[in-house]
């Protein structure tokens, strides 16, 4: 079956809410956002919320369901482990439960991989076979696309550049919203507002952030050597304040020739995580 004729459902599970959408003929329709009982002591309560939102989109034409999980996932068995913002989810066999309920294939992956996959199918990575998708928001996550598909790995951990040691901690503490919270006691959104007004402290904070992002990207270049890095997430909306210092740092790469055809692109696709989750069906079936 041609992928353009397939109906799929993508689910983006967050710490407080779930977003789901249906993709028909490679077009996203009927996106739904709902709160979830994340703090419930019963893991089934969150599962029931996921089932409820899928039911609103599901019919007999749906061929598969993909779910982006904010944490560690066993791709093969479809198990979500130790989800930080959902304390009751220690070991949830979500794939088995949903496949039994809806009678279609269900695929799980972490949310950063879904972002990268969404960019590969619907965003700035459509014409690029090899790139890294990077999300910078409350944390830092990444996904690696190789030959048009997510790179195979053992524990769904490839691309987690945020956990690489850096300075006195790790990249995530310097290349996400944690940097502004820990170093400047505020959040990136508020800092961007005053930066837009010319506040020198805010502008300095973003320049520092850009240097750290540049160093992280150089680490990615040394590790994976992609032609492109695509950045999304809430902090990416403030790119105008850190992009210059980021590039100044990247240009100090030890192999200058590798920088000449290297790109950093900021994502502008709405609901990219939902699109990426739906695309898990295509990725797993090599379509």
Secondary structure, 3 states (H helix, E strand, C coil): CCHHHCEEEEEEECCCEEEEEEEECCEEEEEEEEECCCCCCCHHHHHHHHHHHHHCCCCCCEEEEEEEECCEEECCCCEEECCCCCCCCCEECHHHHHHHHHCCEEEEEEHHHHHHHHHHHHCCCCCCCCEEEEEECCCEEEEEEECCEECCCCCCCCCCHHHCEECCEEHHHCCCHHHHHHHHCCCHHHHHHHHCCCCHHHHHHHHHHHHHHHHHHHHHHHHCCCCEEEEECHHHHHHHHHHHHHHHHHCCCCCHHHHCCCEEEECCCCCHHHHHHHCHHHHHCCC
